[in-house]
Amino acid sequence: MTKFGELIGAERPVLIDFYTDWDQVENNVDTLRDVAAALGDSAKVIKIDIKKNETLADALRVKGNPTFMIYKNGVMKWRQTGFQDANTLINLVKKYI
């Protein structure tokens, strides 16, 4: 995986979904696909498995599943724990484009 600092240091916004596989109800892959399709190249959308990246999740104090974050130029701009629908995420990311 790319170093986290390089990933979030981009000029375009980066939407990150911290998730775990055991929560299938809120781990909605289709939602993120819709967000990525709507935003195209103007933003990056990624998923990070909390269990496979425990050190990073602990460093960022990720306690809930899912936890969404938006970064731009290495700075966290927004963070929310709990399910978010595609339209909400799209509109949030567009604020930072």
DRENGU-716027 format. One record per residue (C-alpha): residue number from 1; residue in one letter; x, y, z. Coordinates in steps of 0.02 Angstrom, whole numbers. Example, Ala and Ser with C-alpha at 12.3 -4.5 7.8 and 13.67 -1.06 7.14 Angstrom:
% DRENGU-716027
<node><nr>1</nr><rest>a</rest><px>615</px><py>-225</py><pz>390</pz></node>
<node><nr>2</nr><rest>s</rest><px>684</px><py>-53</py><pz>357</pz></node>
END
This chain:
% DRENGU-716027
<node><nr>1</nr><rest>m</rest><px>0</px><py>0</py><pz>0</pz></node>
<node><nr>2</nr><rest>t</rest><px>57</px><py>176</py><pz>-35</pz></node>
<node><nr>3</nr><rest>k</rest><px>124</px><py>269</py><pz>115</pz></node>
<node><nr>4</nr><rest>f</rest><px>-20</px><py>356</py><pz>201</pz></node>
<node><nr>5</nr><rest>g</rest><px>67</px><py>525</py><pz>200</pz></node>
<node><nr>6</nr><rest>e</rest><px>89</px><py>518</py><pz>12</pz></node>
<node><nr>7</nr><rest>l</rest><px>-92</px><py>466</py><pz>-11</pz></node>
<node><nr>8</nr><rest>i</rest><px>-167</px><py>608</py><pz>90</pz></node>
<node><nr>9</nr><rest>g</rest><px>-42</px><py>738</py><pz>29</pz></node>
<node><nr>10</nr><rest>a</rest><px>-126</px><py>754</py><pz>-139</pz></node>
<node><nr>11</nr><rest>e</rest><px>-196</px><py>919</py><pz>-200</pz></node>
<node><nr>12</nr><rest>r</rest><px>-359</px><py>835</py><pz>-246</pz></node>
<node><nr>13</nr><rest>p</rest><px>-471</px><py>778</py><pz>-104</pz></node>
<node><nr>14</nr><rest>v</rest><px>-454</px><py>600</py><pz>-40</pz></node>
<node><nr>15</nr><rest>l</rest><px>-607</px><py>514</py><pz>34</pz></node>
<node><nr>16</nr><rest>i</rest><px>-558</px><py>368</py><pz>145</pz></node>
<node><nr>17</nr><rest>d</rest><px>-677</px><py>235</py><pz>210</pz></node>
<node><nr>18</nr><rest>f</rest><px>-606</px><py>142</py><pz>359</pz></node>
<node><nr>19</nr><rest>y</rest><px>-705</px><py>-20</py><pz>371</pz></node>
<node><nr>20</nr><rest>t</rest><px>-703</px><py>-200</py><pz>432</pz></node>
<node><nr>21</nr><rest>d</rest><px>-771</px><py>-349</py><pz>337</pz></node>
<node><nr>22</nr><rest>w</rest><px>-873</px><py>-412</py><pz>483</pz></node>
<node><nr>23</nr><rest>d</rest><px>-998</px><py>-272</py><pz>466</pz></node>
<node><nr>24</nr><rest>q</rest><px>-1080</px><py>-313</py><pz>299</pz></node>
<node><nr>25</nr><rest>v</rest><px>-1231</px><py>-200</py><pz>327</pz></node>
<node><nr>26</nr><rest>e</rest><px>-1134</px><py>-37</py><pz>332</pz></node>
<node><nr>27</nr><rest>n</rest><px>-989</px><py>-94</py><pz>222</pz></node>
<node><nr>28</nr><rest>n</rest><px>-1077</px><py>-40</py><pz>62</pz></node>
<node><nr>29</nr><rest>v</rest><px>-957</px><py>-57</py><pz>-85</pz></node>
<node><nr>30</nr><rest>d</rest><px>-1090</px><py>6</py><pz>-207</pz></node>
<node><nr>31</nr><rest>t</rest><px>-1100</px><py>172</py><pz>-114</pz></node>
<node><nr>32</nr><rest>l</rest><px>-914</px><py>204</py><pz>-137</pz></node>
<node><nr>33</nr><rest>r</rest><px>-921</px><py>150</py><pz>-319</pz></node>
<node><nr>34</nr><rest>d</rest><px>-1059</px><py>277</py><pz>-348</pz></node>
<node><nr>35</nr><rest>v</rest><px>-958</px><py>412</py><pz>-260</pz></node>
<node><nr>36</nr><rest>a</rest><px>-801</px><py>372</py><pz>-360</pz></node>
<node><nr>37</nr><rest>a</rest><px>-898</px><py>370</py><pz>-524</pz></node>
<node><nr>38</nr><rest>a</rest><px>-981</px><py>537</py><pz>-487</pz></node>
<node><nr>39</nr><rest>l</rest><px>-818</px><py>622</py><pz>-437</pz></node>
<node><nr>40</nr><rest>g</rest><px>-710</px><py>549</py><pz>-575</pz></node>
<node><nr>41</nr><rest>d</rest><px>-531</px><py>612</py><pz>-574</pz></node>
<node><nr>42</nr><rest>s</rest><px>-572</px><py>763</py><pz>-466</pz></node>
<node><nr>43</nr><rest>a</rest><px>-551</px><py>660</py><pz>-306</pz></node>
<node><nr>44</nr><rest>k</rest><px>-483</px><py>494</py><pz>-247</pz></node>
<node><nr>45</nr><rest>v</rest><px>-593</px><py>368</py><pz>-155</pz></node>
<node><nr>46</nr><rest>i</rest><px>-513</px><py>225</py><pz>-58</pz></node>
<node><nr>47</nr><rest>k</rest><px>-559</px><py>93</py><pz>70</pz></node>
<node><nr>48</nr><rest>i</rest><px>-442</px><py>42</py><pz>211</pz></node>
<node><nr>49</nr><rest>d</rest><px>-476</px><py>-117</py><pz>310</pz></node>
<node><nr>50</nr><rest>i</rest><px>-460</px><py>-74</py><pz>496</pz></node>
<node><nr>51</nr><rest>k</rest><px>-404</px><py>-251</py><pz>543</pz></node>
<node><nr>52</nr><rest>k</rest><px>-267</px><py>-257</py><pz>411</pz></node>
<node><nr>53</nr><rest>n</rest><px>-207</px><py>-82</py><pz>455</pz></node>
<node><nr>54</nr><rest>e</rest><px>-226</px><py>-79</py><pz>644</pz></node>
<node><nr>55</nr><rest>t</rest><px>-75</px><py>33</py><pz>674</pz></node>
<node><nr>56</nr><rest>l</rest><px>-143</px><py>167</py><pz>557</pz></node>
<node><nr>57</nr><rest>a</rest><px>-320</px><py>151</py><pz>626</pz></node>
<node><nr>58</nr><rest>d</rest><px>-254</px><py>168</py><pz>804</pz></node>
<node><nr>59</nr><rest>a</rest><px>-147</px><py>319</py><pz>757</pz></node>
<node><nr>60</nr><rest>l</rest><px>-301</px><py>404</py><pz>682</pz></node>
<node><nr>61</nr><rest>r</rest><px>-410</px><py>348</py><pz>829</pz></node>
<node><nr>62</nr><rest>v</rest><px>-532</px><py>255</py><pz>718</pz></node>
<node><nr>63</nr><rest>k</rest><px>-653</px><py>172</py><pz>838</pz></node>
<node><nr>64</nr><rest>g</rest><px>-814</px><py>153</py><pz>737</pz></node>
<node><nr>65</nr><rest>n</rest><px>-857</px><py>61</py><pz>578</pz></node>
<node><nr>66</nr><rest>p</rest><px>-866</px><py>136</py><pz>453</pz></node>
<node><nr>67</nr><rest>t</rest><px>-767</px><py>295</py><pz>482</pz></node>
<node><nr>68</nr><rest>f</rest><px>-752</px><py>415</py><pz>336</pz></node>
<node><nr>69</nr><rest>m</rest><px>-619</px><py>550</py><pz>318</pz></node>
<node><nr>70</nr><rest>i</rest><px>-582</px><py>680</py><pz>187</pz></node>
<node><nr>71</nr><rest>y</rest><px>-403</px><py>742</py><pz>167</pz></node>
<node><nr>72</nr><rest>k</rest><px>-332</px><py>875</py><pz>54</pz></node>
<node><nr>73</nr><rest>n</rest><px>-150</px><py>932</py><pz>48</pz></node>
<node><nr>74</nr><rest>g</rest><px>-113</px><py>821</py><pz>198</pz></node>
<node><nr>75</nr><rest>v</rest><px>-245</px><py>902</py><pz>309</pz></node>
<node><nr>76</nr><rest>m</rest><px>-401</px><py>815</py><pz>373</pz></node>
<node><nr>77</nr><rest>k</rest><px>-549</px><py>921</py><pz>317</pz></node>
<node><nr>78</nr><rest>w</rest><px>-693</px><py>812</py><pz>377</pz></node>
<node><nr>79</nr><rest>r</rest><px>-724</px><py>655</py><pz>478</pz></node>
<node><nr>80</nr><rest>q</rest><px>-881</px><py>557</py><pz>522</pz></node>
<node><nr>81</nr><rest>t</rest><px>-915</px><py>386</py><pz>595</pz></node>
<node><nr>82</nr><rest>g</rest><px>-1069</px><py>293</py><pz>536</pz></node>
<node><nr>83</nr><rest>f</rest><px>-1153</px><py>254</py><pz>372</pz></node>
<node><nr>84</nr><rest>q</rest><px>-1162</px><py>394</py><pz>243</pz></node>
<node><nr>85</nr><rest>d</rest><px>-1260</px><py>386</py><pz>81</pz></node>
<node><nr>86</nr><rest>a</rest><px>-1177</px><py>418</py><pz>-86</pz></node>
<node><nr>87</nr><rest>n</rest><px>-1255</px><py>590</py><pz>-115</pz></node>
<node><nr>88</nr><rest>t</rest><px>-1198</px><py>653</py><pz>55</pz></node>
<node><nr>89</nr><rest>l</rest><px>-1020</px><py>594</py><pz>23</pz></node>
<node><nr>90</nr><rest>i</rest><px>-1017</px><py>667</py><pz>-153</pz></node>
<node><nr>91</nr><rest>n</rest><px>-1076</px><py>837</py><pz>-91</pz></node>
<node><nr>92</nr><rest>l</rest><px>-951</px><py>837</py><pz>52</pz></node>
<node><nr>93</nr><rest>v</rest><px>-803</px><py>797</py><pz>-61</pz></node>
<node><nr>94</nr><rest>k</rest><px>-858</px><py>927</py><pz>-189</pz></node>
<node><nr>95</nr><rest>k</rest><px>-833</px><py>1062</py><pz>-56</pz></node>
<node><nr>96</nr><rest>y</rest><px>-646</px><py>1029</py><pz>-64</pz></node>
<node><nr>97</nr><rest>i</rest><px>-623</px><py>1014</py><pz>-253</pz></node>
END
